[in-house]
Amino acid sequence: MDFLDSILTAIGAFIGAHTVLTYAILFWGSFFETLIGIGFFLYGELIFIPASLLAGAHVLNIWLVSFFLIAGGIAGDSASFFIGRKYGVKLFKEEHRFLNHTNRAKGEEFFKKYGDKGIFLARLLGPLSWITPFLAGIYAVPYSRFLKYNIPGVFAGIGEFLIVGYFFGSRYKEVLSFIQTYVAIIIFVILVSAAVYLIVKRNYPQLLAQVRNLWQYEKRKLFKSVLKHMAAVILIVFLIYVAFLYILFFVEGGTNNQPTRTNLPIFMALNELQSETNFLVFRDGAKQPVQPVNVIMVLKGDVEDRFQNNNWLRDVLFSEANLTAKAFIRLWRDHEPPVSDLFLDGYPQELAFQEKTQSSLRRLHIRLWPIGFLENQETRVYLGSVSSDDGLSLAIYNHFPVPFHQVSPDADSARDAIATAFLGDLALASSTYETWGKVVASTKDDEQAYFTDGRVLLLQFK
């Protein structure tokens, strides 16, 4: 991964120094890839795919890439069109076996009846993309009519590469990780696909004859057969996805084999936490933090009593072994959905609590980690990460889209809500803010996990 990052950095530096040249190459490459004659030797995929991948990796600007590739494609097709109109007619001679005036008249008639669809579809059919504009010019298709169908065709033909390339380019690390993890399965699928292809190819004439026969005499039966097989495939995929979710939430999530802290240290003073703790919380296996530690609780009694006295409920954790599908449904019905594990210094939270709410999608909750003691194990210290759920969203987990609560990126509002919730607690000795965390400024990046002023709420109880 680091090697690939260094390559992208080098490419980005080159492009930064030669920006005009880069986009000029994209324009002229797209222009010549469908120009009659040259287009036979130049494959547009060699330009479209790298450009869209680099745009996805934020090395190139996706809007400029799209503009220059599409503009070049339209200009190249128009050039081929006018070459065909001016010079293509001279290729036809009455005595020629194929390029005679009779066939030219048939071609003109064909373009009058079906040429509109052909002009559009040519951009999606590979080799036809560079010859069709030339033929349209030869067969006297009006230029305005040609553009009417060519422009949407260019958008569709190049757009498919832009969308796929940008998607994979923006997730190249996940794609490479997926390939490394499932390389054996990928090879198996490729081999099976190749075998199916060879079998179909060997029996293609018979299969084609059967399909033609069904299409000619039993169209309804053919449609029913296709729909039946499509429904079977969709059902199988759906069942596999449901099985994955079940394993994720009720098998893997309920093994209760997470590491636990032992031999918690005794701190002489609370300010030792600033140097001993990372103050960042991660998902399992993630490299980027998803929440900050923004609450410290210091108390002698039971922490669960403190939350219950302030109208908070203890949350069920997905990692608890006794969580069943029936219990999961009941918890959602009671607006107490289970909480997924987050990790501080490699350890999952020990406890989690949520404010009583009338919604399963929007709630304020906190995860707690016991971090140590003060005063010879009489006073316990908890680090907490409080967050606010704001609806559901799909996140990629183990390469599958999984529904998770969408967490508000405003970590400070959630932290301040905890301070307000405990204001009336008679056991609260002091509530202060300490600047022990790291400031994370708010940006317009939709993928930013959170932002915070870096202050940590310190709640000390009698």
Buried (B, 14 or more C-beta within 10 A) or exposed (E): EEEEEEEBEEBBEEBEEEEEEBBEBBBBBBBBBBBBEBBEEBEBEEBBBBBBBBBBBEBBBBEBBBBBBBBBBBBBBBBBBBBBBEEBBEEBEEEEEEBBEEEBEEBBEEBEEEBBEBBBBBBEEEEEBBBBBBBBBBBBBEBEBBBEBBBBBBBEBBBBBBEBBBEBBBBBEEBEEBEEEEEEEEEEEEEEEEEEEEEEEEEEEEEEEEEEEBEEEEEEEBEEEEEEEEEEEEEEEEEEEEEBBEEBBBEEBBEEEBEEBEEEEBBEEBEBBEEEBBBBBBBEEEEEBBBBBBBBBBBEEEBEEBBEEBEBBBBBBBBBEEBEEEBBEEBEEEBBBBBBBBBBBEBBBBBBBBBEBEEBBBBBBBBBBBBBBBEEEEBBBBBBBBBBBBEEEEEEBEEEEBEBBBBBBBBBBBBBBBBEBBEEBEBBEEBEBBEBBEEBEEEEEEEEBBBBBBBBBBBBBE
